[in-house]
């Protein structure tokens, strides 16, 4: 279900070839069990298997012995199963909605409204909207229990805004690093030393298909940068429309301290 379409079709084709090869071997071992097939000829037996599995039946090659009829019966039943399974797989894959949400390659820590803030941005790569979108962000921390056991733990991060009534173009997610934040007071070096990571999940309702879609992403300590901000990707036009330049979506620049 997660494979792309070329890989899916290649897998189905390979499975059909393998099934026909196995039945062709069975027909070869029957000797003269199939009329119109040269005894012991694998190529003829393979193409007879293809015709049987696909229920083509040109009439040039037919089973003539009881053993051959038994093998044909088994192959016909296998063909029904393969057709049903392939149809179900392709239909489920075709009808499965995908979010096509783009996450920034890095998460940043920079001042926002005077408060150190963890931020990253996401973009909707489809023309349809995601309604009732909700984002959840967690920090991945290494903690030591009272028993001295070291373990990785997910700690939920409070967001400035975790819900969006309509996610159409882009969305920058902010986590204020105040005294209650597990990231409070940590420098970029300390984040790297503690191997702190961030995990984000988005869930919403596809406006076109009316089905739930979700996406997720994670950033390790090497992809959490301090003292940088994102480059603006939105352009306002005179007619009131807005366009997004995804070529700059992952670009960042250093934070410039305000002049006093």
N, C-alpha and C positions, 0 to 999 in steps of 0.2 A: 504493500500500500504506500510506502514511503519512497519507493524507487521512481525514477523519472520514466516517461513514456517509452523512450528507446530501450531502456533496460528492461522494462516490463515486456515489450514485444519480443525482445531477444530471448528472455527467459522462457516465454511461452513457446516460441519456435524451437528452442533447444530441447524443451521437454517433449514436444511432439516428435522431433527427430529421434530422441532416445527411445520413446515408446515404440516407434516403428522399427527401429533397429532390433529391439528385443523380440518383437513378434516375428521379424524377418528371420532371425536366428531359429525361432521355433519352427517356422515353415521349412527352413532348410533341412532341419533334422528329420522332417517327415518324409523327405525324399520326393516321391511322386504323388503326394497328397493333394496337390493343386494342379488341375488341368490347365494347360497353356503356359505353365512355368517350366523352364528348363530345370531338370533335377539338379539340386545342389547349387543353383545359380542364385547368389545372394542378391544381386541387383533386381532380378525378377521378383523375388520374394519380398524385397523391400517395397517395391511399387505396388505389389498386391496388398501389402499391409496398409499402405497409404490409402488405397481405394477402399479397403474394408473399414478402416478407422473413420474415414470421412463419409462413409456410406455412398460412395460414388457408383460403384458397380457397373463398369463398362460392359461386362459380359464376356470378355475375352479370357479371363482367368477365373476359375471357379473351383471351390473345394470338391473333391470327389471321394474322400475317405472319411470314416467316422472321426478319426483323430483330427483331421483338418477341420471338419465341421465344429468340433469342440473348441479348437483354438479360435476359429472365426467367431463363435458365440462369445467367448471370453473377450475378444478384441472389440466386438460390437458393443458389449456392455461397458468396456473401458472407454470407448469413444463417447458414449452417452455421458459418462461421468466427467470426462475431460471437457466436453462442450458445456455442461452445466457449470462446472467450476470456473472455466474461463469466462463465461458470460457473467457470472456473479462477480468475479474479480474486476472485470473491466467496468461493469455498471457501478460497482461500489467506488472504484477509483475515479470514474468520471463524475459521479455525483458528490464526491467528497469536496467540501469547500476548503480553500486554502487562503490564509490571511495575506500572504505576500507583504509582510511588514519588514521594513528595513531598519535595523538597529545601527547606531553609530559604532564604529570600531573601538572607540575609547569612551570611557566615562571620565568626567572632569570634576575637580574640586576647585572652586573659585568663589570669590565673594559675590553674593546676590542679595540686593537690598540690605547691604551691610552685614550679612551673615554668611560665614563659610558654608558652601552648599555643594553637595554631590549632585551632578546632573549628567544626563545623557539624553539623546533625542531619537525619536522613532519617526518613520515616514510610512505612509500608506502608498504602496506602489501600484495599487489598482485604482481604476476610475470610480468604482463603487465605494460607498461609505461604510464604515463600521460604526454602528450605533450602540449606545450603552457600553462603550469601551471602558475597561477597568484594568489598571496596572497595579501589580504587587511587586515590591522590591525587597530583597533580603540581602544581608551581609553574611558572607561565609567567614567565620572566625575559628581560630584554633584556641580551644579552652582546655584548662586542666581542672579536673574535678577534685573534690576534697580527698578522694582516694588516690590521687596522683595519676589518674588515667587521662591521657591526652586524646582529644577527639575534635572533629570538625562539627560546627554547629551553625545552623541558619538562624539569624536574628532578623526579624522583620523591621524594616525602616519606615518611619513615618514620612509621608509625602505631603508636599504642599497642596497638590491636587492629584488624587488617585483615580478620578472618574472623568469621563468626557461623554457628553450626550451624543456627540457626533464627531468621530475621528475621520477627517477627510484628507488632509494634506500632511501636516507634520505636527509633532507634539514633543516639547521638551519637558522631561520629568525632573522635578527638583526634590531633593531631600535636604532640609536645613540641618546642618550639623551643630545642634545646640548641646546643652549639657546632658540631655537624655539620650543622645545618639551614641552608639557604640564606636563611632568614628571620631568622637570629639577629642580634639587635642593631638591627633596623630599627624605626623609629617609624612611626606612621600616616602622617605627612607624607612620609617617605622611601618608603614603599610606594606612595603616590600619585604621587610624582615619578618613580619607576622604572617605573610602570605595571605593577606585579606583579599577576598573576592566579592563580587556583587552579582546577584542573579535577579533577572527581571522576567516576569511573565505578563502577557497581555491577553485578555479574553474579551470578546464582544460578539455582536450579532451582525452577520452579513446582511446589508440592506436589500440586496437583490435576491439572495437565496433564502433569506429568513432562517439561516442556520448559524449555529455557534461556531466561531473560528477562534483560534488561539495561536500565539507565537511566544517564543522564549529566547533569551540570550543571556550570556554571562561574560563577565570581564574578570580576568585575574589581576594580580597586583601590578603586573607590567603594563596593563592597559588602563590603569587609573592614574591620570595625570593631574598634578597640582599646579595651580597658577596659570591656567589656560582657559580660553573660552571658545565657543563654536563660532565659525564664520556664518554670517547670515545667508540663507539660501532662498528666501522669499523675495519676490519682486512685485511691487504694486504697479498696476497699469492705469492709464487715464480712464478707461471704461469701468474701473472698479474691480476688475478681475485680478487674480494673483497666480503667479506661476512659481514653480519650485525647481531650482537647479540642483539636481542630485550629484553633479560632478563635484560640488563643494560640500556635500553632506558630511563627510568625515573630516573636513579641514578644521584646524584650530589655530588660534593665534595667542600670544602671551597677553595676560591681563595687564592693562596699563593703569597704574595707580592714579586716582583723580588728583588734580591740582588743588592745592589749598589756597 
